Amino acid sequence: MDVEEAGLEERLKSALWLSIGKIVDEETVKLGANATPQFIGALTEMVWAQIETVSQDLESFAKHAGRSTINLSDVMLLARRNEGLESILRAFIDQERDEEA
């Protein structure tokens, strides 16, 4: 990884940390609880690792299909083992199609 890529990765992780921090803050206010910066940092690292895994899987699916671009079928293939996620994605796709028609 070169310096430019490392800088981009750090900026992306920082943006993710900020987003997760805002979500955690909103939820802790609702629950009347507190979250430490260490918790937010650990959650950010876990989400980052999941993003890396998902992106590698999506790239592999597209490559296996002989494409260089990830498409909807790759995403749905990834979601196939998570019924809740798959149903949310299908509902979103149906809604988008209805709005286009």
Biopython code that builds the backbone (N, CA, C, O; Angstrom):
import numpy as np
from Bio.PDB.StructureBuilder import StructureBuilder

atoms = [
    (1, "MET", "N", (0.851, -1.175, 0.000)),
    (1, "MET", "CA", (0.000, 0.000, 0.000)),
    (1, "MET", "C", (0.894, 1.234, 0.000)),
    (1, "MET", "O", (1.791, 1.359, 0.834)),
    (2, "ASP", "N", (0.646, 2.144, -0.939)),
    (2, "ASP", "CA", (1.475, 3.349, -0.996)),
    (2, "ASP", "C", (0.928, 4.423, -0.052)),
    (2, "ASP", "O", (-0.112, 4.243, 0.580)),
    (3, "VAL", "N", (1.638, 5.520, 0.026)),
    (3, "VAL", "CA", (1.297, 6.590, 0.962)),
    (3, "VAL", "C", (-0.081, 7.168, 0.658)),
    (3, "VAL", "O", (-0.855, 7.451, 1.573)),
    (4, "GLU", "N", (-0.388, 7.344, -0.627)),
    (4, "GLU", "CA", (-1.687, 7.909, -1.008)),
    (4, "GLU", "C", (-2.831, 6.985, -0.597)),
    (4, "GLU", "O", (-3.848, 7.449, -0.080)),
    (5, "GLU", "N", (-2.670, 5.680, -0.823)),
    (5, "GLU", "CA", (-3.702, 4.712, -0.435)),
    (5, "GLU", "C", (-3.859, 4.668, 1.080)),
    (5, "GLU", "O", (-4.975, 4.578, 1.591)),
    (6, "ALA", "N", (-2.746, 4.730, 1.793)),
    (6, "ALA", "CA", (-2.797, 4.716, 3.253)),
    (6, "ALA", "C", (-3.529, 5.948, 3.776)),
    (6, "ALA", "O", (-4.310, 5.857, 4.724)),
    (7, "GLY", "N", (-3.275, 7.094, 3.157)),
    (7, "GLY", "CA", (-3.972, 8.322, 3.554)),
    (7, "GLY", "C", (-5.461, 8.231, 3.296)),
    (7, "GLY", "O", (-6.267, 8.663, 4.120)),
    (8, "LEU", "N", (-5.831, 7.669, 2.148)),
    (8, "LEU", "CA", (-7.242, 7.497, 1.824)),
    (8, "LEU", "C", (-7.903, 6.549, 2.816)),
    (8, "LEU", "O", (-9.012, 6.807, 3.285)),
    (9, "GLU", "N", (-7.221, 5.450, 3.137)),
    (9, "GLU", "CA", (-7.779, 4.496, 4.101)),
    (9, "GLU", "C", (-7.998, 5.160, 5.455)),
    (9, "GLU", "O", (-9.028, 4.938, 6.093)),
    (10, "GLU", "N", (-7.061, 5.955, 5.891)),
    (10, "GLU", "CA", (-7.206, 6.640, 7.176)),
    (10, "GLU", "C", (-8.372, 7.628, 7.153)),
    (10, "GLU", "O", (-9.105, 7.745, 8.135)),
    (11, "ARG", "N", (-8.546, 8.337, 6.039)),
    (11, "ARG", "CA", (-9.674, 9.272, 5.934)),
    (11, "ARG", "C", (-10.997, 8.522, 5.940)),
    (11, "ARG", "O", (-11.962, 8.975, 6.556)),
    (12, "LEU", "N", (-11.052, 7.383, 5.263)),
    (12, "LEU", "CA", (-12.274, 6.581, 5.258)),
    (12, "LEU", "C", (-12.588, 6.031, 6.652)),
    (12, "LEU", "O", (-13.739, 6.047, 7.090)),
    (13, "LYS", "N", (-11.554, 5.545, 7.340)),
    (13, "LYS", "CA", (-11.758, 5.047, 8.701)),
    (13, "LYS", "C", (-12.218, 6.172, 9.632)),
    (13, "LYS", "O", (-13.063, 5.957, 10.501)),
    (14, "SER", "N", (-11.666, 7.352, 9.448)),
    (14, "SER", "CA", (-12.082, 8.498, 10.268)),
    (14, "SER", "C", (-13.542, 8.844, 10.019)),
    (14, "SER", "O", (-14.289, 9.115, 10.959)),
    (15, "ALA", "N", (-13.946, 8.835, 8.765)),
    (15, "ALA", "CA", (-15.343, 9.124, 8.428)),
    (15, "ALA", "C", (-16.257, 8.049, 9.014)),
    (15, "ALA", "O", (-17.338, 8.353, 9.520)),
    (16, "LEU", "N", (-15.820, 6.795, 8.943)),
    (16, "LEU", "CA", (-16.598, 5.706, 9.521)),
    (16, "LEU", "C", (-16.704, 5.881, 11.027)),
    (16, "LEU", "O", (-17.780, 5.699, 11.597)),
    (17, "TRP", "N", (-15.604, 6.233, 11.678)),
    (17, "TRP", "CA", (-15.602, 6.442, 13.121)),
    (17, "TRP", "C", (-16.590, 7.545, 13.501)),
    (17, "TRP", "O", (-17.341, 7.406, 14.466)),
    (18, "LEU", "N", (-16.584, 8.632, 12.743)),
    (18, "LEU", "CA", (-17.521, 9.725, 13.018)),
    (18, "LEU", "C", (-18.970, 9.276, 12.863)),
    (18, "LEU", "O", (-19.813, 9.589, 13.704)),
    (19, "SER", "N", (-19.259, 8.548, 11.797)),
    (19, "SER", "CA", (-20.627, 8.075, 11.563)),
    (19, "SER", "C", (-21.084, 7.117, 12.648)),
    (19, "SER", "O", (-22.199, 7.228, 13.160)),
    (20, "ILE", "N", (-20.225, 6.187, 12.993)),
    (20, "ILE", "CA", (-20.569, 5.226, 14.043)),
    (20, "ILE", "C", (-20.726, 5.951, 15.376)),
    (20, "ILE", "O", (-21.627, 5.633, 16.153)),
    (21, "GLY", "N", (-19.866, 6.909, 15.642)),
    (21, "GLY", "CA", (-19.971, 7.691, 16.873)),
    (21, "GLY", "C", (-21.302, 8.411, 16.981)),
    (21, "GLY", "O", (-21.906, 8.441, 18.053)),
    (22, "LYS", "N", (-21.765, 8.991, 15.885)),
    (22, "LYS", "CA", (-23.058, 9.685, 15.892)),
    (22, "LYS", "C", (-24.202, 8.710, 16.150)),
    (22, "LYS", "O", (-25.111, 9.002, 16.927)),
    (23, "ILE", "N", (-24.155, 7.559, 15.501)),
    (23, "ILE", "CA", (-25.212, 6.559, 15.697)),
    (23, "ILE", "C", (-25.210, 6.063, 17.141)),
    (23, "ILE", "O", (-26.266, 5.952, 17.764)),
    (24, "VAL", "N", (-24.029, 5.768, 17.671)),
    (24, "VAL", "CA", (-23.926, 5.297, 19.054)),
    (24, "VAL", "C", (-24.434, 6.370, 20.006)),
    (24, "VAL", "O", (-25.165, 6.061, 20.947)),
    (25, "ASP", "N", (-24.061, 7.624, 19.778)),
    (25, "ASP", "CA", (-24.533, 8.718, 20.633)),
    (25, "ASP", "C", (-26.058, 8.804, 20.622)),
    (25, "ASP", "O", (-26.679, 8.947, 21.675)),
    (26, "GLU", "N", (-26.661, 8.719, 19.438)),
    (26, "GLU", "CA", (-28.122, 8.780, 19.333)),
    (26, "GLU", "C", (-28.783, 7.635, 20.089)),
    (26, "GLU", "O", (-29.770, 7.833, 20.798)),
    (27, "GLU", "N", (-28.233, 6.445, 19.931)),
    (27, "GLU", "CA", (-28.821, 5.278, 20.588)),
    (27, "GLU", "C", (-28.611, 5.304, 22.098)),
    (27, "GLU", "O", (-29.506, 4.909, 22.845)),
    (28, "THR", "N", (-27.456, 5.757, 22.561)),
    (28, "THR", "CA", (-27.223, 5.794, 24.001)),
    (28, "THR", "C", (-28.111, 6.835, 24.680)),
    (28, "THR", "O", (-28.518, 6.651, 25.827)),
    (29, "VAL", "N", (-28.411, 7.924, 23.977)),
    (29, "VAL", "CA", (-29.329, 8.919, 24.531)),
    (29, "VAL", "C", (-30.715, 8.292, 24.698)),
    (29, "VAL", "O", (-31.363, 8.480, 25.727)),
    (30, "LYS", "N", (-31.169, 7.548, 23.690)),
    (30, "LYS", "CA", (-32.470, 6.873, 23.772)),
    (30, "LYS", "C", (-32.516, 5.873, 24.923)),
    (30, "LYS", "O", (-33.539, 5.727, 25.592)),
    (31, "LEU", "N", (-31.398, 5.189, 25.144)),
    (31, "LEU", "CA", (-31.341, 4.134, 26.155)),
    (31, "LEU", "C", (-30.938, 4.648, 27.536)),
    (31, "LEU", "O", (-31.032, 3.923, 28.526)),
    (32, "GLY", "N", (-30.497, 5.885, 27.595)),
    (32, "GLY", "CA", (-30.026, 6.424, 28.860)),
    (32, "GLY", "C", (-28.748, 5.749, 29.312)),
    (32, "GLY", "O", (-28.543, 5.526, 30.506)),
    (33, "ALA", "N", (-27.897, 5.427, 28.370)),
    (33, "ALA", "CA", (-26.646, 4.726, 28.669)),
    (33, "ALA", "C", (-25.470, 5.566, 28.183)),
    (33, "ALA", "O", (-25.650, 6.639, 27.606)),
    (34, "ASN", "N", (-24.279, 5.065, 28.424)),
    (34, "ASN", "CA", (-23.064, 5.727, 27.956)),
    (34, "ASN", "C", (-22.218, 4.742, 27.166)),
    (34, "ASN", "O", (-22.268, 3.536, 27.408)),
    (35, "ALA", "N", (-21.447, 5.257, 26.227)),
    (35, "ALA", "CA", (-20.497, 4.434, 25.469)),
    (35, "ALA", "C", (-19.145, 5.130, 25.522)),
    (35, "ALA", "O", (-19.044, 6.340, 25.319)),
    (36, "THR", "N", (-18.133, 4.362, 25.793)),
    (36, "THR", "CA", (-16.786, 4.933, 25.882)),
    (36, "THR", "C", (-16.195, 5.105, 24.486)),
    (36, "THR", "O", (-16.625, 4.442, 23.542)),
    (37, "PRO", "N", (-15.217, 5.988, 24.354)),
    (37, "PRO", "CA", (-14.512, 6.115, 23.070)),
    (37, "PRO", "C", (-13.867, 4.790, 22.645)),
    (37, "PRO", "O", (-13.760, 4.503, 21.453)),
    (38, "GLN", "N", (-13.441, 3.987, 23.622)),
    (38, "GLN", "CA", (-12.845, 2.692, 23.299)),
    (38, "GLN", "C", (-13.878, 1.767, 22.651)),
    (38, "GLN", "O", (-13.557, 1.021, 21.726)),
    (39, "PHE", "N", (-15.124, 1.820, 23.143)),
    (39, "PHE", "CA", (-16.192, 1.011, 22.543)),
    (39, "PHE", "C", (-16.425, 1.434, 21.099)),
    (39, "PHE", "O", (-16.533, 0.592, 20.207)),
    (40, "ILE", "N", (-16.502, 2.738, 20.877)),
    (40, "ILE", "CA", (-16.730, 3.250, 19.518)),
    (40, "ILE", "C", (-15.559, 2.864, 18.617)),
    (40, "ILE", "O", (-15.768, 2.500, 17.459)),
    (41, "GLY", "N", (-14.338, 2.939, 19.129)),
    (41, "GLY", "CA", (-13.176, 2.535, 18.352)),
    (41, "GLY", "C", (-13.201, 1.064, 18.000)),
    (41, "GLY", "O", (-12.903, 0.684, 16.868)),
    (42, "ALA", "N", (-13.558, 0.230, 18.974)),
    (42, "ALA", "CA", (-13.622, -1.211, 18.728)),
    (42, "ALA", "C", (-14.728, -1.547, 17.737)),
    (42, "ALA", "O", (-14.542, -2.385, 16.854)),
    (43, "LEU", "N", (-15.870, -0.900, 17.879)),
    (43, "LEU", "CA", (-16.979, -1.114, 16.945)),
    (43, "LEU", "C", (-16.584, -0.679, 15.541)),
    (43, "LEU", "O", (-16.923, -1.345, 14.563)),
    (44, "THR", "N", (-15.875, 0.427, 15.439)),
    (44, "THR", "CA", (-15.401, 0.910, 14.136)),
    (44, "THR", "C", (-14.460, -0.106, 13.496)),
    (44, "THR", "O", (-14.581, -0.388, 12.304)),
    (45, "GLU", "N", (-13.537, -0.652, 14.258)),
    (45, "GLU", "CA", (-12.610, -1.651, 13.723)),
    (45, "GLU", "C", (-13.354, -2.901, 13.257)),
    (45, "GLU", "O", (-13.010, -3.483, 12.228)),
    (46, "MET", "N", (-14.370, -3.312, 14.013)),
    (46, "MET", "CA", (-15.155, -4.487, 13.636)),
    (46, "MET", "C", (-15.921, -4.227, 12.336)),
    (46, "MET", "O", (-15.951, -5.078, 11.447)),
    (47, "VAL", "N", (-16.532, -3.058, 12.233)),
    (47, "VAL", "CA", (-17.273, -2.706, 11.016)),
    (47, "VAL", "C", (-16.307, -2.609, 9.833)),
    (47, "VAL", "O", (-16.631, -3.065, 8.737)),
    (48, "TRP", "N", (-15.137, -2.028, 10.039)),
    (48, "TRP", "CA", (-14.140, -1.907, 8.969)),
    (48, "TRP", "C", (-13.735, -3.287, 8.455)),
    (48, "TRP", "O", (-13.649, -3.510, 7.247)),
    (49, "ALA", "N", (-13.488, -4.208, 9.385)),
    (49, "ALA", "CA", (-13.108, -5.567, 8.991)),
    (49, "ALA", "C", (-14.226, -6.236, 8.193)),
    (49, "ALA", "O", (-13.958, -6.958, 7.233)),
    (50, "GLN", "N", (-15.476, -5.998, 8.589)),
    (50, "GLN", "CA", (-16.608, -6.567, 7.861)),
    (50, "GLN", "C", (-16.713, -5.951, 6.463)),
    (50, "GLN", "O", (-17.010, -6.655, 5.497)),
    (51, "ILE", "N", (-16.477, -4.672, 6.355)),
    (51, "ILE", "CA", (-16.505, -3.994, 5.053)),
    (51, "ILE", "C", (-15.442, -4.591, 4.132)),
    (51, "ILE", "O", (-15.700, -4.832, 2.953)),
    (52, "GLU", "N", (-14.248, -4.828, 4.676)),
    (52, "GLU", "CA", (-13.179, -5.424, 3.869)),
    (52, "GLU", "C", (-13.578, -6.812, 3.366)),
    (52, "GLU", "O", (-13.344, -7.142, 2.203)),
    (53, "THR", "N", (-14.174, -7.616, 4.233)),
    (53, "THR", "CA", (-14.594, -8.965, 3.846)),
    (53, "THR", "C", (-15.679, -8.917, 2.780)),
    (53, "THR", "O", (-15.613, -9.640, 1.786)),
    (54, "VAL", "N", (-16.666, -8.074, 2.987)),
    (54, "VAL", "CA", (-17.770, -7.945, 2.028)),
    (54, "VAL", "C", (-17.247, -7.462, 0.678)),
    (54, "VAL", "O", (-17.657, -7.975, -0.364)),
    (55, "SER", "N", (-16.354, -6.487, 0.688)),
    (55, "SER", "CA", (-15.841, -5.967, -0.587)),
    (55, "SER", "C", (-15.044, -7.031, -1.334)),
    (55, "SER", "O", (-15.141, -7.131, -2.557)),
    (56, "GLN", "N", (-14.262, -7.822, -0.614)),
    (56, "GLN", "CA", (-13.508, -8.896, -1.264)),
    (56, "GLN", "C", (-14.450, -9.943, -1.856)),
    (56, "GLN", "O", (-14.232, -10.424, -2.968)),
    (57, "ASP", "N", (-15.494, -10.292, -1.111)),
    (57, "ASP", "CA", (-16.472, -11.263, -1.622)),
    (57, "ASP", "C", (-17.162, -10.733, -2.878)),
    (57, "ASP", "O", (-17.308, -11.460, -3.860)),
    (58, "LEU", "N", (-17.587, -9.467, -2.849)),
    (58, "LEU", "CA", (-18.268, -8.894, -4.010)),
    (58, "LEU", "C", (-17.345, -8.858, -5.225)),
    (58, "LEU", "O", (-17.772, -9.173, -6.335)),
    (59, "GLU", "N", (-16.096, -8.479, -5.026)),
    (59, "GLU", "CA", (-15.134, -8.475, -6.127)),
    (59, "GLU", "C", (-14.942, -9.882, -6.680)),
    (59, "GLU", "O", (-14.851, -10.064, -7.894)),
    (60, "SER", "N", (-14.880, -10.870, -5.806)),
    (60, "SER", "CA", (-14.717, -12.262, -6.248)),
    (60, "SER", "C", (-15.919, -12.744, -7.046)),
    (60, "SER", "O", (-15.755, -13.426, -8.058)),
    (61, "PHE", "N", (-17.119, -12.400, -6.605)),
    (61, "PHE", "CA", (-18.329, -12.798, -7.335)),
    (61, "PHE", "C", (-18.329, -12.204, -8.741)),
    (61, "PHE", "O", (-18.614, -12.899, -9.716)),
    (62, "ALA", "N", (-18.007, -10.920, -8.837)),
    (62, "ALA", "CA", (-17.978, -10.265, -10.144)),
    (62, "ALA", "C", (-16.898, -10.886, -11.032)),
    (62, "ALA", "O", (-17.141, -11.156, -12.208)),
    (63, "LYS", "N", (-15.725, -11.109, -10.479)),
    (63, "LYS", "CA", (-14.628, -11.698, -11.246)),
    (63, "LYS", "C", (-15.009, -13.094, -11.733)),
    (63, "LYS", "O", (-14.730, -13.447, -12.879)),
    (64, "HIS", "N", (-15.643, -13.887, -10.875)),
    (64, "HIS", "CA", (-16.066, -15.233, -11.241)),
    (64, "HIS", "C", (-17.047, -15.193, -12.423)),
    (64, "HIS", "O", (-17.057, -16.089, -13.268)),
    (65, "ALA", "N", (-17.865, -14.143, -12.463)),
    (65, "ALA", "CA", (-18.829, -13.987, -13.552)),
    (65, "ALA", "C", (-18.195, -13.356, -14.788)),
    (65, "ALA", "O", (-18.883, -13.133, -15.784)),
    (66, "GLY", "N", (-16.896, -13.065, -14.739)),
    (66, "GLY", "CA", (-16.197, -12.496, -15.882)),
    (66, "GLY", "C", (-16.399, -10.999, -16.031)),
    (66, "GLY", "O", (-16.237, -10.449, -17.120)),
    (67, "ARG", "N", (-16.754, -10.341, -14.932)),
    (67, "ARG", "CA", (-16.972, -8.896, -14.962)),
    (67, "ARG", "C", (-15.946, -8.187, -14.104)),
    (67, "ARG", "O", (-15.383, -8.768, -13.176)),
    (68, "SER", "N", (-15.710, -6.937, -14.420)),
    (68, "SER", "CA", (-14.823, -6.118, -13.596)),
    (68, "SER", "C", (-15.627, -5.159, -12.716)),
    (68, "SER", "O", (-15.058, -4.426, -11.908)),
    (69, "THR", "N", (-16.943, -5.169, -12.876)),
    (69, "THR", "CA", (-17.823, -4.285, -12.120)),
    (69, "THR", "C", (-18.793, -5.117, -11.291)),
    (69, "THR", "O", (-19.377, -6.084, -11.779)),
    (70, "ILE", "N", (-18.955, -4.727, -10.039)),
    (70, "ILE", "CA", (-19.911, -5.385, -9.151)),
    (70, "ILE", "C", (-21.303, -4.910, -9.528)),
    (70, "ILE", "O", (-21.517, -3.721, -9.764)),
    (71, "ASN", "N", (-22.259, -5.846, -9.585)),
    (71, "ASN", "CA", (-23.628, -5.444, -9.890)),
    (71, "ASN", "C", (-24.596, -5.992, -8.849)),
    (71, "ASN", "O", (-24.185, -6.607, -7.865)),
    (72, "LEU", "N", (-25.866, -5.765, -9.074)),
    (72, "LEU", "CA", (-26.909, -6.146, -8.134)),
    (72, "LEU", "C", (-26.931, -7.646, -7.852)),
    (72, "LEU", "O", (-27.174, -8.060, -6.718)),
    (73, "SER", "N", (-26.680, -8.453, -8.867)),
    (73, "SER", "CA", (-26.702, -9.905, -8.643)),
    (73, "SER", "C", (-25.593, -10.330, -7.673)),
    (73, "SER", "O", (-25.779, -11.278, -6.911)),
    (74, "ASP", "N", (-24.460, -9.653, -7.692)),
    (74, "ASP", "CA", (-23.382, -9.947, -6.752)),
    (74, "ASP", "C", (-23.818, -9.628, -5.322)),
    (74, "ASP", "O", (-23.565, -10.399, -4.396)),
    (75, "VAL", "N", (-24.469, -8.494, -5.160)),
    (75, "VAL", "CA", (-24.940, -8.083, -3.833)),
    (75, "VAL", "C", (-25.990, -9.064, -3.316)),
    (75, "VAL", "O", (-25.960, -9.448, -2.146)),
    (76, "MET", "N", (-26.907, -9.464, -4.174)),
    (76, "MET", "CA", (-27.942, -10.403, -3.747)),
    (76, "MET", "C", (-27.339, -11.780, -3.442)),
    (76, "MET", "O", (-27.805, -12.471, -2.536)),
    (77, "LEU", "N", (-26.331, -12.172, -4.174)),
    (77, "LEU", "CA", (-25.647, -13.433, -3.888)),
    (77, "LEU", "C", (-24.996, -13.369, -2.507)),
    (77, "LEU", "O", (-25.034, -14.345, -1.757)),
    (78, "LEU", "N", (-24.411, -12.249, -2.177)),
    (78, "LEU", "CA", (-23.785, -12.069, -0.870)),
    (78, "LEU", "C", (-24.830, -12.142, 0.248)),
    (78, "LEU", "O", (-24.554, -12.676, 1.322)),
    (79, "ALA", "N", (-26.025, -11.608, -0.003)),
    (79, "ALA", "CA", (-27.064, -11.532, 1.026)),
    (79, "ALA", "C", (-27.875, -12.816, 1.157)),
    (79, "ALA", "O", (-28.758, -12.886, 2.013)),
    (80, "ARG", "N", (-27.615, -13.808, 0.359)),
    (80, "ARG", "CA", (-28.459, -14.996, 0.294)),
    (80, "ARG", "C", (-28.575, -15.750, 1.618)),
    (80, "ARG", "O", (-29.587, -16.411, 1.849)),
    (81, "ARG", "N", (-27.590, -15.673, 2.477)),
    (81, "ARG", "CA", (-27.620, -16.416, 3.738)),
    (81, "ARG", "C", (-28.140, -15.597, 4.912)),
    (81, "ARG", "O", (-28.182, -16.077, 6.045)),
    (82, "ASN", "N", (-28.532, -14.374, 4.639)),
    (82, "ASN", "CA", (-29.076, -13.513, 5.685)),
    (82, "ASN", "C", (-30.473, -13.104, 5.244)),
    (82, "ASN", "O", (-30.648, -12.127, 4.516)),
    (83, "GLU", "N", (-31.470, -13.871, 5.699)),
    (83, "GLU", "CA", (-32.835, -13.663, 5.225)),
    (83, "GLU", "C", (-33.344, -12.251, 5.496)),
    (83, "GLU", "O", (-34.031, -11.671, 4.655)),
    (84, "GLY", "N", (-33.017, -11.697, 6.653)),
    (84, "GLY", "CA", (-33.468, -10.346, 6.980)),
    (84, "GLY", "C", (-32.889, -9.311, 6.035)),
    (84, "GLY", "O", (-33.605, -8.446, 5.530)),
    (85, "LEU", "N", (-31.594, -9.403, 5.800)),
    (85, "LEU", "CA", (-30.939, -8.473, 4.884)),
    (85, "LEU", "C", (-31.463, -8.650, 3.468)),
    (85, "LEU", "O", (-31.727, -7.671, 2.770)),
    (86, "GLU", "N", (-31.613, -9.893, 3.050)),
    (86, "GLU", "CA", (-32.103, -10.157, 1.701)),
    (86, "GLU", "C", (-33.502, -9.579, 1.503)),
    (86, "GLU", "O", (-33.784, -9.008, 0.449)),
    (87, "SER", "N", (-34.375, -9.714, 2.486)),
    (87, "SER", "CA", (-35.736, -9.181, 2.336)),
    (87, "SER", "C", (-35.731, -7.655, 2.300)),
    (87, "SER", "O", (-36.509, -7.049, 1.563)),
    (88, "ILE", "N", (-34.856, -7.031, 3.094)),
    (88, "ILE", "CA", (-34.741, -5.563, 3.062)),
    (88, "ILE", "C", (-34.246, -5.105, 1.695)),
    (88, "ILE", "O", (-34.770, -4.143, 1.134)),
    (89, "LEU", "N", (-33.242, -5.788, 1.159)),
    (89, "LEU", "CA", (-32.707, -5.424, -0.160)),
    (89, "LEU", "C", (-33.745, -5.634, -1.252)),
    (89, "LEU", "O", (-33.887, -4.794, -2.141)),
    (90, "ARG", "N", (-34.472, -6.743, -1.197)),
    (90, "ARG", "CA", (-35.508, -7.003, -2.209)),
    (90, "ARG", "C", (-36.603, -5.936, -2.150)),
    (90, "ARG", "O", (-37.064, -5.468, -3.191)),
    (91, "ALA", "N", (-37.020, -5.550, -0.948)),
    (91, "ALA", "CA", (-38.032, -4.501, -0.799)),
    (91, "ALA", "C", (-37.518, -3.183, -1.373)),
    (91, "ALA", "O", (-38.266, -2.462, -2.033)),
    (92, "PHE", "N", (-36.243, -2.864, -1.126)),
    (92, "PHE", "CA", (-35.654, -1.640, -1.659)),
    (92, "PHE", "C", (-35.615, -1.679, -3.177)),
    (92, "PHE", "O", (-35.946, -0.693, -3.835)),
    (93, "ILE", "N", (-35.213, -2.813, -3.735)),
    (93, "ILE", "CA", (-35.151, -2.963, -5.198)),
    (93, "ILE", "C", (-36.535, -2.810, -5.801)),
    (93, "ILE", "O", (-36.701, -2.115, -6.803)),
    (94, "ASP", "N", (-37.529, -3.449, -5.205)),
    (94, "ASP", "CA", (-38.907, -3.347, -5.702)),
    (94, "ASP", "C", (-39.398, -1.908, -5.645)),
    (94, "ASP", "O", (-40.047, -1.432, -6.577)),
    (95, "GLN", "N", (-39.091, -1.216, -4.556)),
    (95, "GLN", "CA", (-39.494, 0.181, -4.413)),
    (95, "GLN", "C", (-38.848, 1.051, -5.493)),
    (95, "GLN", "O", (-39.511, 1.898, -6.091)),
    (96, "GLU", "N", (-37.558, 0.840, -5.741)),
    (96, "GLU", "CA", (-36.860, 1.607, -6.766)),
    (96, "GLU", "C", (-37.448, 1.346, -8.151)),
    (96, "GLU", "O", (-37.619, 2.271, -8.945)),
    (97, "ARG", "N", (-37.752, 0.100, -8.430)),
    (97, "ARG", "CA", (-38.348, -0.252, -9.725)),
    (97, "ARG", "C", (-39.712, 0.378, -9.888)),
    (97, "ARG", "O", (-40.051, 0.854, -10.972)),
    (98, "ASP", "N", (-40.509, 0.389, -8.812)),
    (98, "ASP", "CA", (-41.835, 0.999, -8.869)),
    (98, "ASP", "C", (-41.749, 2.497, -9.127)),
    (98, "ASP", "O", (-42.566, 3.052, -9.861)),
    (99, "GLU", "N", (-40.758, 3.151, -8.522)),
    (99, "GLU", "CA", (-40.582, 4.589, -8.703)),
    (99, "GLU", "C", (-40.109, 4.924, -10.111)),
    (99, "GLU", "O", (-40.421, 5.993, -10.636)),
    (100, "GLU", "N", (-39.349, 4.003, -10.729)),
    (100, "GLU", "CA", (-38.870, 4.237, -12.095)),
    (100, "GLU", "C", (-39.992, 4.055, -13.115)),
    (100, "GLU", "O", (-39.979, 4.675, -14.179)),
    (101, "ALA", "N", (-40.945, 3.216, -12.792)),
    (101, "ALA", "CA", (-42.026, 2.902, -13.747)),
    (101, "ALA", "C", (-43.053, 3.991, -13.842)),
    (101, "ALA", "O", (-44.015, 3.869, -14.601)),
]
sb = StructureBuilder()
sb.init_structure("model")
sb.init_model(0)
sb.init_chain("A")
sb.init_seg("    ")
for serial, (resi, resn, name, xyz) in enumerate(atoms, 1):
    if name == "N":
        sb.init_residue(resn, " ", resi, " ")
    sb.init_atom(name, np.array(xyz, "f"), 0.0, 1.0, " ", f" {name:<3s}", serial, name[0])
structure = sb.get_structure()
